[in-house]
């Protein structure tokens, strides 16, 4: 008789666990569906046109002449502008896009801290005595040898993808797949813009009138 009586506490716990598993599976399915849509979006012509128009607007604000000491120079400024527009196109849905958008703010804070520590570091360097430092090359080599090859490659991949330096392997692979697709779209858009600008420049130079050369004097 006692075995036929069900415990309501265990029933509620099992129902909760079932609902939790079902919710987690639905979240995973929605996440996978959104990831597939994002990967396909980077290959669409519409997304490339939107990125190209925003990239032109960002490049028009980049000064390639004599920039200020705090602003990046030349090709680095173009690269940062292109990456920033790419992160905005991703709408902050991925770790790499959020890392690119927040890296600019972190760089400003670091420069402020360096300027504040500059005076204190100068005073400390004047009073500091020279100490002999032991070489650590052998220790680093031993650590590198002790780490398996797969883990070393995962660390290298995590350093290449923004915001994935300390993430597990599934997250790194997921972010790297989306980041590579976005970079491929970026290369296509910038190549098309370069061809367009070079073509317009060649057309304008060819449409210019030929230079007038002085006529030689006629012999009478």
C-alpha positions, 0 to 999 in steps of 0.5 A: 500500500505504501509503495502505491502512494506517490510522493508529490515532492518528487513529482514536482522535482521531476516536472521542473527538471523536464521543463528545464531540459525542454527550455534549454533545448529550445534555447540551444535550437534558437541559438543555432538557428540564429547562428546559421542566419548570421553566417548566411547573412555575411554572404548576401549581397544586401549585407555587403552593400550596407557594409560598403555604404557605412564603410564609405561614411567611416572612411570619409571621416578618417584623416590620412594626413597629419593626425593627432598623436592620439589618433591612429595613422594611415593604414591602421586608421583605415583598418580600425574603421573597417573593423569598427563598421564590421562590428556595428554590422554584427549588432553586438550579437557575438563576442568578437563584435563586442570586443572590437566595439569596447576595445576603443574605450579600453584604449582611451582608459589605458592612455589616461592611466599611463599618463597618470603613472608617467610622473610616478614612474619617472621618480621611481626610475631615478631612485631605483637600483639596478637589479639582476634579472634571472632569465626566464626563457628556459621556464617558458620553453618548458611550459610550452613543451608541457602544453599539448599541441591541440591546446597550443593551437586553441590558444593561438586561435583564441588570440586571433579572434577578438574577445576569445582569449580565455574562452573554451574550445566550443565558444572559440570555434563558434566565434571563429566561424562567424568572424571568418565569414564576416572577414570574407565579406569585408574583403569582398566589399573593400576589394569592390570599393578599391576597384570602383575608386581606381576605375573612377580615377582612371576615367577622370584622368582619361577624360582630361584634355591632353596637354598643349605642346608648343608648336615649332616655328615655321621656316619662311 
